[in-house]
Amino acid sequence: MLCRNWLQPDLVKSHLMYAVREEVEVLKEQIKELIEKNSQLEQENNLLKTLASPEQLAQFQAQLQTGSPPAAAQPPAQPASQGSGPTA
């Protein structure tokens, strides 16, 4: 009986080590995917920065500082040249 009790902690330890190794592999894969996604989003962000006008960038910075929702969540603003008021 003493020999059997002595082996149980090793069995538990072995099982836990196996479970931890599996979890480490899953987490490594998730980290790899997140790094790839982050890289993709950084490239997209840089592209959008190059395509945005200075006015759009200023508006975005102002929204970040005030905590306003992004422009995509707000109705589009009409340019002043379209004349939103009544004409005579």
PyMOL Python script that loads the backbone (N, CA, C, O; Angstrom):
from pymol import cmd

cmd.read_pdbstr("""\
ATOM      1  N   MET A   1       0.821  -1.193   0.000  1.00  0.00           N
ATOM      2  CA  MET A   1       0.000   0.000   0.000  1.00  0.00           C
ATOM      3  C   MET A   1       0.862   1.254   0.000  1.00  0.00           C
ATOM      4  O   MET A   1       0.527   2.235  -0.663  1.00  0.00           O
ATOM      5  N   LEU A   2       1.949   1.232   0.723  1.00  0.00           N
ATOM      6  CA  LEU A   2       2.839   2.379   0.794  1.00  0.00           C
ATOM      7  C   LEU A   2       3.409   2.706  -0.580  1.00  0.00           C
ATOM      8  O   LEU A   2       3.510   3.881  -0.935  1.00  0.00           O
ATOM      9  N   CYS A   3       3.779   1.710  -1.352  1.00  0.00           N
ATOM     10  CA  CYS A   3       4.331   1.910  -2.691  1.00  0.00           C
ATOM     11  C   CYS A   3       3.291   2.547  -3.608  1.00  0.00           C
ATOM     12  O   CYS A   3       3.626   3.427  -4.400  1.00  0.00           O
ATOM     13  N   ARG A   4       2.056   2.122  -3.513  1.00  0.00           N
ATOM     14  CA  ARG A   4       0.992   2.646  -4.361  1.00  0.00           C
ATOM     15  C   ARG A   4       0.733   4.130  -4.066  1.00  0.00           C
ATOM     16  O   ARG A   4       0.581   4.914  -5.003  1.00  0.00           O
ATOM     17  N   ASN A   5       0.680   4.529  -2.810  1.00  0.00           N
ATOM     18  CA  ASN A   5       0.490   5.932  -2.428  1.00  0.00           C
ATOM     19  C   ASN A   5       1.662   6.791  -2.870  1.00  0.00           C
ATOM     20  O   ASN A   5       1.499   7.971  -3.180  1.00  0.00           O
ATOM     21  N   TRP A   6       2.815   6.205  -2.897  1.00  0.00           N
ATOM     22  CA  TRP A   6       4.004   6.939  -3.304  1.00  0.00           C
ATOM     23  C   TRP A   6       3.962   7.275  -4.796  1.00  0.00           C
ATOM     24  O   TRP A   6       4.480   8.315  -5.201  1.00  0.00           O
ATOM     25  N   LEU A   7       3.353   6.412  -5.623  1.00  0.00           N
ATOM     26  CA  LEU A   7       3.294   6.631  -7.061  1.00  0.00           C
ATOM     27  C   LEU A   7       2.215   7.627  -7.460  1.00  0.00           C
ATOM     28  O   LEU A   7       2.334   8.255  -8.513  1.00  0.00           O
ATOM     29  N   GLN A   8       1.176   7.793  -6.666  1.00  0.00           N
ATOM     30  CA  GLN A   8       0.072   8.678  -7.037  1.00  0.00           C
ATOM     31  C   GLN A   8       0.512  10.125  -7.244  1.00  0.00           C
ATOM     32  O   GLN A   8       0.089  10.735  -8.226  1.00  0.00           O
ATOM     33  N   PRO A   9       1.331  10.703  -6.383  1.00  0.00           N
ATOM     34  CA  PRO A   9       1.754  12.093  -6.643  1.00  0.00           C
ATOM     35  C   PRO A   9       2.492  12.227  -7.980  1.00  0.00           C
ATOM     36  O   PRO A   9       2.329  13.233  -8.672  1.00  0.00           O
ATOM     37  N   ASP A  10       3.289  11.240  -8.346  1.00  0.00           N
ATOM     38  CA  ASP A  10       3.977  11.302  -9.639  1.00  0.00           C
ATOM     39  C   ASP A  10       2.990  11.236 -10.790  1.00  0.00           C
ATOM     40  O   ASP A  10       3.177  11.900 -11.809  1.00  0.00           O
ATOM     41  N   LEU A  11       1.944  10.444 -10.636  1.00  0.00           N
ATOM     42  CA  LEU A  11       0.926  10.345 -11.672  1.00  0.00           C
ATOM     43  C   LEU A  11       0.181  11.669 -11.822  1.00  0.00           C
ATOM     44  O   LEU A  11      -0.073  12.132 -12.934  1.00  0.00           O
ATOM     45  N   VAL A  12      -0.164  12.267 -10.689  1.00  0.00           N
ATOM     46  CA  VAL A  12      -0.845  13.562 -10.717  1.00  0.00           C
ATOM     47  C   VAL A  12       0.071  14.617 -11.333  1.00  0.00           C
ATOM     48  O   VAL A  12      -0.353  15.400 -12.183  1.00  0.00           O
ATOM     49  N   LYS A  13       1.307  14.628 -10.906  1.00  0.00           N
ATOM     50  CA  LYS A  13       2.287  15.581 -11.441  1.00  0.00           C
ATOM     51  C   LYS A  13       2.448  15.408 -12.949  1.00  0.00           C
ATOM     52  O   LYS A  13       2.484  16.389 -13.691  1.00  0.00           O
ATOM     53  N   SER A  14       2.543  14.177 -13.390  1.00  0.00           N
ATOM     54  CA  SER A  14       2.699  13.892 -14.812  1.00  0.00           C
ATOM     55  C   SER A  14       1.484  14.375 -15.603  1.00  0.00           C
ATOM     56  O   SER A  14       1.623  14.968 -16.672  1.00  0.00           O
ATOM     57  N   HIS A  15       0.297  14.116 -15.067  1.00  0.00           N
ATOM     58  CA  HIS A  15      -0.931  14.555 -15.739  1.00  0.00           C
ATOM     59  C   HIS A  15      -0.997  16.082 -15.802  1.00  0.00           C
ATOM     60  O   HIS A  15      -1.347  16.645 -16.839  1.00  0.00           O
ATOM     61  N   LEU A  16      -0.666  16.742 -14.710  1.00  0.00           N
ATOM     62  CA  LEU A  16      -0.690  18.210 -14.687  1.00  0.00           C
ATOM     63  C   LEU A  16       0.338  18.800 -15.659  1.00  0.00           C
ATOM     64  O   LEU A  16       0.051  19.779 -16.347  1.00  0.00           O
ATOM     65  N   MET A  17       1.520  18.211 -15.713  1.00  0.00           N
ATOM     66  CA  MET A  17       2.549  18.702 -16.634  1.00  0.00           C
ATOM     67  C   MET A  17       2.086  18.556 -18.084  1.00  0.00           C
ATOM     68  O   MET A  17       2.316  19.441 -18.909  1.00  0.00           O
ATOM     69  N   TYR A  18       1.434  17.435 -18.387  1.00  0.00           N
ATOM     70  CA  TYR A  18       0.909  17.226 -19.738  1.00  0.00           C
ATOM     71  C   TYR A  18      -0.152  18.278 -20.062  1.00  0.00           C
ATOM     72  O   TYR A  18      -0.143  18.852 -21.152  1.00  0.00           O
ATOM     73  N   ALA A  19      -1.066  18.535 -19.123  1.00  0.00           N
ATOM     74  CA  ALA A  19      -2.116  19.526 -19.332  1.00  0.00           C
ATOM     75  C   ALA A  19      -1.522  20.920 -19.509  1.00  0.00           C
ATOM     76  O   ALA A  19      -1.983  21.689 -20.353  1.00  0.00           O
ATOM     77  N   VAL A  20      -0.517  21.244 -18.729  1.00  0.00           N
ATOM     78  CA  VAL A  20       0.134  22.555 -18.840  1.00  0.00           C
ATOM     79  C   VAL A  20       0.825  22.691 -20.183  1.00  0.00           C
ATOM     80  O   VAL A  20       0.742  23.746 -20.811  1.00  0.00           O
ATOM     81  N   ARG A  21       1.502  21.650 -20.636  1.00  0.00           N
ATOM     82  CA  ARG A  21       2.167  21.706 -21.944  1.00  0.00           C
ATOM     83  C   ARG A  21       1.158  21.935 -23.068  1.00  0.00           C
ATOM     84  O   ARG A  21       1.402  22.715 -23.988  1.00  0.00           O
ATOM     85  N   GLU A  22       0.019  21.241 -22.977  1.00  0.00           N
ATOM     86  CA  GLU A  22      -1.024  21.449 -23.988  1.00  0.00           C
ATOM     87  C   GLU A  22      -1.515  22.889 -23.975  1.00  0.00           C
ATOM     88  O   GLU A  22      -1.683  23.505 -25.028  1.00  0.00           O
ATOM     89  N   GLU A  23      -1.744  23.422 -22.783  1.00  0.00           N
ATOM     90  CA  GLU A  23      -2.226  24.798 -22.669  1.00  0.00           C
ATOM     91  C   GLU A  23      -1.193  25.791 -23.196  1.00  0.00           C
ATOM     92  O   GLU A  23      -1.548  26.783 -23.833  1.00  0.00           O
ATOM     93  N   VAL A  24       0.069  25.527 -22.935  1.00  0.00           N
ATOM     94  CA  VAL A  24       1.139  26.392 -23.438  1.00  0.00           C
ATOM     95  C   VAL A  24       1.124  26.404 -24.962  1.00  0.00           C
ATOM     96  O   VAL A  24       1.289  27.460 -25.573  1.00  0.00           O
ATOM     97  N   GLU A  25       0.931  25.256 -25.574  1.00  0.00           N
ATOM     98  CA  GLU A  25       0.887  25.190 -27.037  1.00  0.00           C
ATOM     99  C   GLU A  25      -0.298  25.977 -27.581  1.00  0.00           C
ATOM    100  O   GLU A  25      -0.165  26.683 -28.582  1.00  0.00           O
ATOM    101  N   VAL A  26      -1.452  25.864 -26.933  1.00  0.00           N
ATOM    102  CA  VAL A  26      -2.633  26.619 -27.360  1.00  0.00           C
ATOM    103  C   VAL A  26      -2.359  28.110 -27.247  1.00  0.00           C
ATOM    104  O   VAL A  26      -2.677  28.877 -28.155  1.00  0.00           O
ATOM    105  N   LEU A  27      -1.765  28.520 -26.122  1.00  0.00           N
ATOM    106  CA  LEU A  27      -1.478  29.946 -25.920  1.00  0.00           C
ATOM    107  C   LEU A  27      -0.433  30.460 -26.911  1.00  0.00           C
ATOM    108  O   LEU A  27      -0.536  31.590 -27.387  1.00  0.00           O
ATOM    109  N   LYS A  28       0.559  29.647 -27.222  1.00  0.00           N
ATOM    110  CA  LYS A  28       1.549  30.047 -28.225  1.00  0.00           C
ATOM    111  C   LYS A  28       0.884  30.289 -29.580  1.00  0.00           C
ATOM    112  O   LYS A  28       1.217  31.248 -30.276  1.00  0.00           O
ATOM    113  N   GLU A  29      -0.043  29.431 -29.945  1.00  0.00           N
ATOM    114  CA  GLU A  29      -0.754  29.591 -31.216  1.00  0.00           C
ATOM    115  C   GLU A  29      -1.610  30.847 -31.202  1.00  0.00           C
ATOM    116  O   GLU A  29      -1.660  31.576 -32.193  1.00  0.00           O
ATOM    117  N   GLN A  30      -2.285  31.104 -30.082  1.00  0.00           N
ATOM    118  CA  GLN A  30      -3.085  32.323 -29.976  1.00  0.00           C
ATOM    119  C   GLN A  30      -2.214  33.568 -30.068  1.00  0.00           C
ATOM    120  O   GLN A  30      -2.590  34.546 -30.716  1.00  0.00           O
ATOM    121  N   ILE A  31      -1.055  33.535 -29.425  1.00  0.00           N
ATOM    122  CA  ILE A  31      -0.132  34.673 -29.490  1.00  0.00           C
ATOM    123  C   ILE A  31       0.320  34.895 -30.929  1.00  0.00           C
ATOM    124  O   ILE A  31       0.374  36.031 -31.400  1.00  0.00           O
ATOM    125  N   LYS A  32       0.641  33.813 -31.623  1.00  0.00           N
ATOM    126  CA  LYS A  32       1.071  33.909 -33.022  1.00  0.00           C
ATOM    127  C   LYS A  32      -0.023  34.550 -33.870  1.00  0.00           C
ATOM    128  O   LYS A  32       0.255  35.433 -34.681  1.00  0.00           O
ATOM    129  N   GLU A  33      -1.282  34.102 -33.683  1.00  0.00           N
ATOM    130  CA  GLU A  33      -2.394  34.661 -34.439  1.00  0.00           C
ATOM    131  C   GLU A  33      -2.610  36.136 -34.102  1.00  0.00           C
ATOM    132  O   GLU A  33      -2.885  36.944 -34.990  1.00  0.00           O
ATOM    133  N   LEU A  34      -2.487  36.486 -32.826  1.00  0.00           N
ATOM    134  CA  LEU A  34      -2.674  37.883 -32.425  1.00  0.00           C
ATOM    135  C   LEU A  34      -1.566  38.784 -32.977  1.00  0.00           C
ATOM    136  O   LEU A  34      -1.824  39.927 -33.355  1.00  0.00           O
ATOM    137  N   ILE A  35      -0.352  38.278 -33.023  1.00  0.00           N
ATOM    138  CA  ILE A  35       0.754  39.052 -33.597  1.00  0.00           C
ATOM    139  C   ILE A  35       0.501  39.300 -35.079  1.00  0.00           C
ATOM    140  O   ILE A  35       0.723  40.405 -35.574  1.00  0.00           O
ATOM    141  N   GLU A  36       0.033  38.262 -35.792  1.00  0.00           N
ATOM    142  CA  GLU A  36      -0.272  38.424 -37.210  1.00  0.00           C
ATOM    143  C   GLU A  36      -1.410  39.418 -37.414  1.00  0.00           C
ATOM    144  O   GLU A  36      -1.339  40.267 -38.302  1.00  0.00           O
ATOM    145  N   LYS A  37      -2.455  39.322 -36.602  1.00  0.00           N
ATOM    146  CA  LYS A  37      -3.595  40.238 -36.704  1.00  0.00           C
ATOM    147  C   LYS A  37      -3.156  41.665 -36.390  1.00  0.00           C
ATOM    148  O   LYS A  37      -3.575  42.609 -37.060  1.00  0.00           O
ATOM    149  N   ASN A  38      -2.318  41.819 -35.377  1.00  0.00           N
ATOM    150  CA  ASN A  38      -1.813  43.141 -35.020  1.00  0.00           C
ATOM    151  C   ASN A  38      -1.007  43.746 -36.160  1.00  0.00           C
ATOM    152  O   ASN A  38      -1.139  44.933 -36.459  1.00  0.00           O
ATOM    153  N   SER A  39      -0.185  42.944 -36.787  1.00  0.00           N
ATOM    154  CA  SER A  39       0.616  43.415 -37.914  1.00  0.00           C
ATOM    155  C   SER A  39      -0.289  43.859 -39.061  1.00  0.00           C
ATOM    156  O   SER A  39      -0.060  44.898 -39.680  1.00  0.00           O
ATOM    157  N   GLN A  40      -1.315  43.062 -39.334  1.00  0.00           N
ATOM    158  CA  GLN A  40      -2.259  43.400 -40.392  1.00  0.00           C
ATOM    159  C   GLN A  40      -2.976  44.719 -40.071  1.00  0.00           C
ATOM    160  O   GLN A  40      -3.127  45.574 -40.944  1.00  0.00           O
ATOM    161  N   LEU A  41      -3.412  44.877 -38.831  1.00  0.00           N
ATOM    162  CA  LEU A  41      -4.120  46.104 -38.443  1.00  0.00           C
ATOM    163  C   LEU A  41      -3.195  47.327 -38.475  1.00  0.00           C
ATOM    164  O   LEU A  41      -3.629  48.425 -38.825  1.00  0.00           O
ATOM    165  N   GLU A  42      -1.927  47.136 -38.111  1.00  0.00           N
ATOM    166  CA  GLU A  42      -0.973  48.242 -38.192  1.00  0.00           C
ATOM    167  C   GLU A  42      -0.769  48.684 -39.645  1.00  0.00           C
ATOM    168  O   GLU A  42      -0.693  49.878 -39.934  1.00  0.00           O
ATOM    169  N   GLN A  43      -0.683  47.712 -40.548  1.00  0.00           N
ATOM    170  CA  GLN A  43      -0.531  48.053 -41.964  1.00  0.00           C
ATOM    171  C   GLN A  43      -1.764  48.796 -42.467  1.00  0.00           C
ATOM    172  O   GLN A  43      -1.646  49.784 -43.192  1.00  0.00           O
ATOM    173  N   GLU A  44      -2.941  48.322 -42.083  1.00  0.00           N
ATOM    174  CA  GLU A  44      -4.176  48.975 -42.486  1.00  0.00           C
ATOM    175  C   GLU A  44      -4.253  50.386 -41.905  1.00  0.00           C
ATOM    176  O   GLU A  44      -4.669  51.322 -42.587  1.00  0.00           O
ATOM    177  N   ASN A  45      -3.855  50.530 -40.658  1.00  0.00           N
ATOM    178  CA  ASN A  45      -3.861  51.838 -40.014  1.00  0.00           C
ATOM    179  C   ASN A  45      -2.922  52.805 -40.728  1.00  0.00           C
ATOM    180  O   ASN A  45      -3.278  53.959 -40.967  1.00  0.00           O
ATOM    181  N   ASN A  46      -1.728  52.336 -41.066  1.00  0.00           N
ATOM    182  CA  ASN A  46      -0.774  53.192 -41.780  1.00  0.00           C
ATOM    183  C   ASN A  46      -1.308  53.601 -43.147  1.00  0.00           C
ATOM    184  O   ASN A  46      -1.128  54.743 -43.569  1.00  0.00           O
ATOM    185  N   LEU A  47      -1.961  52.679 -43.837  1.00  0.00           N
ATOM    186  CA  LEU A  47      -2.545  52.997 -45.134  1.00  0.00           C
ATOM    187  C   LEU A  47      -3.638  54.056 -44.979  1.00  0.00           C
ATOM    188  O   LEU A  47      -3.690  55.024 -45.737  1.00  0.00           O
ATOM    189  N   LEU A  48      -4.504  53.859 -43.990  1.00  0.00           N
ATOM    190  CA  LEU A  48      -5.577  54.830 -43.772  1.00  0.00           C
ATOM    191  C   LEU A  48      -5.024  56.201 -43.397  1.00  0.00           C
ATOM    192  O   LEU A  48      -5.574  57.225 -43.802  1.00  0.00           O
ATOM    193  N   LYS A  49      -3.949  56.224 -42.631  1.00  0.00           N
ATOM    194  CA  LYS A  49      -3.330  57.512 -42.274  1.00  0.00           C
ATOM    195  C   LYS A  49      -2.809  58.228 -43.516  1.00  0.00           C
ATOM    196  O   LYS A  49      -2.921  59.449 -43.629  1.00  0.00           O
ATOM    197  N   THR A  50      -2.239  57.465 -44.445  1.00  0.00           N
ATOM    198  CA  THR A  50      -1.697  58.107 -45.646  1.00  0.00           C
ATOM    199  C   THR A  50      -2.807  58.595 -46.566  1.00  0.00           C
ATOM    200  O   THR A  50      -2.621  59.564 -47.301  1.00  0.00           O
ATOM    201  N   LEU A  51      -3.967  57.926 -46.533  1.00  0.00           N
ATOM    202  CA  LEU A  51      -5.071  58.309 -47.409  1.00  0.00           C
ATOM    203  C   LEU A  51      -5.964  59.396 -46.812  1.00  0.00           C
ATOM    204  O   LEU A  51      -6.701  60.061 -47.540  1.00  0.00           O
ATOM    205  N   ALA A  52      -5.904  59.579 -45.502  1.00  0.00           N
ATOM    206  CA  ALA A  52      -6.777  60.553 -44.840  1.00  0.00           C
ATOM    207  C   ALA A  52      -6.265  61.968 -45.065  1.00  0.00           C
ATOM    208  O   ALA A  52      -5.059  62.208 -45.139  1.00  0.00           O
ATOM    209  N   SER A  53      -7.200  62.893 -45.171  1.00  0.00           N
ATOM    210  CA  SER A  53      -6.828  64.301 -45.303  1.00  0.00           C
ATOM    211  C   SER A  53      -6.432  64.842 -43.937  1.00  0.00           C
ATOM    212  O   SER A  53      -6.795  64.260 -42.914  1.00  0.00           O
ATOM    213  N   PRO A  54      -5.696  65.947 -43.905  1.00  0.00           N
ATOM    214  CA  PRO A  54      -5.327  66.549 -42.617  1.00  0.00           C
ATOM    215  C   PRO A  54      -6.559  66.888 -41.767  1.00  0.00           C
ATOM    216  O   PRO A  54      -6.520  66.774 -40.542  1.00  0.00           O
ATOM    217  N   GLU A  55      -7.649  67.305 -42.422  1.00  0.00           N
ATOM    218  CA  GLU A  55      -8.868  67.626 -41.674  1.00  0.00           C
ATOM    219  C   GLU A  55      -9.443  66.374 -41.007  1.00  0.00           C
ATOM    220  O   GLU A  55      -9.889  66.424 -39.861  1.00  0.00           O
ATOM    221  N   GLN A  56      -9.428  65.252 -41.734  1.00  0.00           N
ATOM    222  CA  GLN A  56      -9.943  64.005 -41.170  1.00  0.00           C
ATOM    223  C   GLN A  56      -9.092  63.548 -39.986  1.00  0.00           C
ATOM    224  O   GLN A  56      -9.617  63.084 -38.974  1.00  0.00           O
ATOM    225  N   LEU A  57      -7.773  63.685 -40.123  1.00  0.00           N
ATOM    226  CA  LEU A  57      -6.886  63.296 -39.029  1.00  0.00           C
ATOM    227  C   LEU A  57      -7.120  64.177 -37.804  1.00  0.00           C
ATOM    228  O   LEU A  57      -7.139  63.683 -36.676  1.00  0.00           O
ATOM    229  N   ALA A  58      -7.297  65.475 -38.021  1.00  0.00           N
ATOM    230  CA  ALA A  58      -7.552  66.393 -36.912  1.00  0.00           C
ATOM    231  C   ALA A  58      -8.874  66.051 -36.230  1.00  0.00           C
ATOM    232  O   ALA A  58      -8.968  66.059 -35.002  1.00  0.00           O
ATOM    233  N   GLN A  59      -9.897  65.750 -37.035  1.00  0.00           N
ATOM    234  CA  GLN A  59     -11.197  65.386 -36.481  1.00  0.00           C
ATOM    235  C   GLN A  59     -11.083  64.098 -35.664  1.00  0.00           C
ATOM    236  O   GLN A  59     -11.669  63.993 -34.586  1.00  0.00           O
ATOM    237  N   PHE A  60     -10.348  63.141 -36.164  1.00  0.00           N
ATOM    238  CA  PHE A  60     -10.168  61.881 -35.454  1.00  0.00           C
ATOM    239  C   PHE A  60      -9.444  62.101 -34.131  1.00  0.00           C
ATOM    240  O   PHE A  60      -9.833  61.541 -33.106  1.00  0.00           O
ATOM    241  N   GLN A  61      -8.384  62.922 -34.152  1.00  0.00           N
ATOM    242  CA  GLN A  61      -7.653  63.214 -32.923  1.00  0.00           C
ATOM    243  C   GLN A  61      -8.565  63.892 -31.903  1.00  0.00           C
ATOM    244  O   GLN A  61      -8.497  63.589 -30.712  1.00  0.00           O
ATOM    245  N   ALA A  62      -9.416  64.805 -32.363  1.00  0.00           N
ATOM    246  CA  ALA A  62     -10.344  65.486 -31.465  1.00  0.00           C
ATOM    247  C   ALA A  62     -11.324  64.491 -30.861  1.00  0.00           C
ATOM    248  O   ALA A  62     -11.650  64.583 -29.678  1.00  0.00           O
ATOM    249  N   GLN A  63     -11.793  63.550 -31.653  1.00  0.00           N
ATOM    250  CA  GLN A  63     -12.714  62.533 -31.145  1.00  0.00           C
ATOM    251  C   GLN A  63     -12.045  61.648 -30.105  1.00  0.00           C
ATOM    252  O   GLN A  63     -12.670  61.258 -29.119  1.00  0.00           O
ATOM    253  N   LEU A  64     -10.782  61.333 -30.325  1.00  0.00           N
ATOM    254  CA  LEU A  64     -10.061  60.515 -29.357  1.00  0.00           C
ATOM    255  C   LEU A  64      -9.942  61.244 -28.018  1.00  0.00           C
ATOM    256  O   LEU A  64     -10.083  60.637 -26.956  1.00  0.00           O
ATOM    257  N   GLN A  65      -9.683  62.540 -28.078  1.00  0.00           N
ATOM    258  CA  GLN A  65      -9.490  63.315 -26.853  1.00  0.00           C
ATOM    259  C   GLN A  65     -10.797  63.521 -26.097  1.00  0.00           C
ATOM    260  O   GLN A  65     -10.793  63.545 -24.866  1.00  0.00           O
ATOM    261  N   THR A  66     -11.908  63.670 -26.799  1.00  0.00           N
ATOM    262  CA  THR A  66     -13.189  63.916 -26.142  1.00  0.00           C
ATOM    263  C   THR A  66     -13.925  62.616 -25.826  1.00  0.00           C
ATOM    264  O   THR A  66     -14.894  62.626 -25.067  1.00  0.00           O
ATOM    265  N   GLY A  67     -13.484  61.515 -26.389  1.00  0.00           N
ATOM    266  CA  GLY A  67     -14.154  60.245 -26.155  1.00  0.00           C
ATOM    267  C   GLY A  67     -15.407  60.074 -26.981  1.00  0.00           C
ATOM    268  O   GLY A  67     -16.242  59.228 -26.662  1.00  0.00           O
ATOM    269  N   SER A  68     -15.562  60.860 -28.042  1.00  0.00           N
ATOM    270  CA  SER A  68     -16.718  60.735 -28.919  1.00  0.00           C
ATOM    271  C   SER A  68     -16.619  59.445 -29.714  1.00  0.00           C
ATOM    272  O   SER A  68     -15.520  58.935 -29.933  1.00  0.00           O
ATOM    273  N   PRO A  69     -17.762  58.907 -30.152  1.00  0.00           N
ATOM    274  CA  PRO A  69     -17.704  57.702 -30.985  1.00  0.00           C
ATOM    275  C   PRO A  69     -17.064  58.009 -32.327  1.00  0.00           C
ATOM    276  O   PRO A  69     -17.075  59.159 -32.764  1.00  0.00           O
ATOM    277  N   PRO A  70     -16.509  57.011 -32.985  1.00  0.00           N
ATOM    278  CA  PRO A  70     -15.895  57.227 -34.294  1.00  0.00           C
ATOM    279  C   PRO A  70     -16.904  57.755 -35.300  1.00  0.00           C
ATOM    280  O   PRO A  70     -18.112  57.586 -35.134  1.00  0.00           O
ATOM    281  N   ALA A  71     -16.397  58.394 -36.342  1.00  0.00           N
ATOM    282  CA  ALA A  71     -17.253  59.006 -37.363  1.00  0.00           C
ATOM    283  C   ALA A  71     -18.143  57.964 -38.036  1.00  0.00           C
ATOM    284  O   ALA A  71     -19.243  58.299 -38.475  1.00  0.00           O
ATOM    285  N   ALA A  72     -17.700  56.718 -38.127  1.00  0.00           N
ATOM    286  CA  ALA A  72     -18.499  55.677 -38.773  1.00  0.00           C
ATOM    287  C   ALA A  72     -19.789  55.419 -38.011  1.00  0.00           C
ATOM    288  O   ALA A  72     -20.774  54.969 -38.597  1.00  0.00           O
ATOM    289  N   ALA A  73     -19.798  55.699 -36.707  1.00  0.00           N
ATOM    290  CA  ALA A  73     -20.991  55.462 -35.906  1.00  0.00           C
ATOM    291  C   ALA A  73     -21.935  56.660 -35.936  1.00  0.00           C
ATOM    292  O   ALA A  73     -23.082  56.558 -35.499  1.00  0.00           O
ATOM    293  N   GLN A  74     -21.462  57.789 -36.447  1.00  0.00           N
ATOM    294  CA  GLN A  74     -22.270  58.989 -36.526  1.00  0.00           C
ATOM    295  C   GLN A  74     -22.779  59.160 -37.948  1.00  0.00           C
ATOM    296  O   GLN A  74     -22.165  58.660 -38.890  1.00  0.00           O
ATOM    297  N   PRO A  75     -23.914  59.873 -38.116  1.00  0.00           N
ATOM    298  CA  PRO A  75     -24.368  60.134 -39.483  1.00  0.00           C
ATOM    299  C   PRO A  75     -23.343  60.995 -40.209  1.00  0.00           C
ATOM    300  O   PRO A  75     -22.721  61.859 -39.591  1.00  0.00           O
ATOM    301  N   PRO A  76     -23.158  60.777 -41.502  1.00  0.00           N
ATOM    302  CA  PRO A  76     -22.150  61.537 -42.244  1.00  0.00           C
ATOM    303  C   PRO A  76     -22.506  63.020 -42.286  1.00  0.00           C
ATOM    304  O   PRO A  76     -23.663  63.392 -42.480  1.00  0.00           O
ATOM    305  N   ALA A  77     -21.497  63.846 -42.102  1.00  0.00           N
ATOM    306  CA  ALA A  77     -21.700  65.289 -42.165  1.00  0.00           C
ATOM    307  C   ALA A  77     -21.736  65.729 -43.624  1.00  0.00           C
ATOM    308  O   ALA A  77     -20.980  65.221 -44.452  1.00  0.00           O
ATOM    309  N   GLN A  78     -22.613  66.668 -43.931  1.00  0.00           N
ATOM    310  CA  GLN A  78     -22.702  67.150 -45.305  1.00  0.00           C
ATOM    311  C   GLN A  78     -21.696  68.269 -45.503  1.00  0.00           C
ATOM    312  O   GLN A  78     -21.580  69.150 -44.651  1.00  0.00           O
ATOM    313  N   PRO A  79     -20.974  68.252 -46.601  1.00  0.00           N
ATOM    314  CA  PRO A  79     -20.043  69.337 -46.879  1.00  0.00           C
ATOM    315  C   PRO A  79     -20.789  70.658 -47.022  1.00  0.00           C
ATOM    316  O   PRO A  79     -21.934  70.684 -47.473  1.00  0.00           O
ATOM    317  N   ALA A  80     -20.140  71.753 -46.639  1.00  0.00           N
ATOM    318  CA  ALA A  80     -20.761  73.075 -46.689  1.00  0.00           C
ATOM    319  C   ALA A  80     -21.106  73.491 -48.118  1.00  0.00           C
ATOM    320  O   ALA A  80     -22.006  74.307 -48.315  1.00  0.00           O
ATOM    321  N   SER A  81     -20.418  72.957 -49.106  1.00  0.00           N
ATOM    322  CA  SER A  81     -20.644  73.357 -50.488  1.00  0.00           C
ATOM    323  C   SER A  81     -22.009  72.890 -51.032  1.00  0.00           C
ATOM    324  O   SER A  81     -22.479  73.403 -52.047  1.00  0.00           O
ATOM    325  N   GLN A  82     -22.640  71.916 -50.353  1.00  0.00           N
ATOM    326  CA  GLN A  82     -23.913  71.424 -50.849  1.00  0.00           C
ATOM    327  C   GLN A  82     -25.066  72.320 -50.450  1.00  0.00           C
ATOM    328  O   GLN A  82     -26.161  72.184 -50.996  1.00  0.00           O
ATOM    329  N   GLY A  83     -24.856  73.220 -49.526  1.00  0.00           N
ATOM    330  CA  GLY A  83     -25.907  74.166 -49.135  1.00  0.00           C
ATOM    331  C   GLY A  83     -27.083  73.475 -48.495  1.00  0.00           C
ATOM    332  O   GLY A  83     -28.071  73.167 -49.162  1.00  0.00           O
ATOM    333  N   SER A  84     -26.984  73.230 -47.214  1.00  0.00           N
ATOM    334  CA  SER A  84     -28.048  72.510 -46.535  1.00  0.00           C
ATOM    335  C   SER A  84     -29.229  73.412 -46.202  1.00  0.00           C
ATOM    336  O   SER A  84     -30.283  72.909 -45.813  1.00  0.00           O
ATOM    337  N   GLY A  85     -29.089  74.722 -46.341  1.00  0.00           N
ATOM    338  CA  GLY A  85     -30.174  75.652 -46.006  1.00  0.00           C
ATOM    339  C   GLY A  85     -31.046  75.910 -47.212  1.00  0.00           C
ATOM    340  O   GLY A  85     -30.682  75.540 -48.329  1.00  0.00           O
ATOM    341  N   PRO A  86     -32.215  76.552 -47.007  1.00  0.00           N
ATOM    342  CA  PRO A  86     -33.113  76.866 -48.120  1.00  0.00           C
ATOM    343  C   PRO A  86     -32.498  77.929 -49.034  1.00  0.00           C
ATOM    344  O   PRO A  86     -31.736  78.787 -48.588  1.00  0.00           O
ATOM    345  N   THR A  87     -32.839  77.855 -50.295  1.00  0.00           N
ATOM    346  CA  THR A  87     -32.352  78.832 -51.265  1.00  0.00           C
ATOM    347  C   THR A  87     -33.491  79.759 -51.666  1.00  0.00           C
ATOM    348  O   THR A  87     -34.652  79.350 -51.655  1.00  0.00           O
ATOM    349  N   ALA A  88     -33.174  81.005 -52.019  1.00  0.00           N
ATOM    350  CA  ALA A  88     -34.214  81.986 -52.361  1.00  0.00           C
ATOM    351  C   ALA A  88     -34.447  82.067 -53.826  1.00  0.00           C
ATOM    352  O   ALA A  88     -35.289  82.845 -54.276  1.00  0.00           O
TER     353      ALA A  88
END
""", "prot")
cmd.dss("prot")
cmd.show_as("cartoon", "prot")
cmd.util.cbc("prot")
cmd.orient("prot")
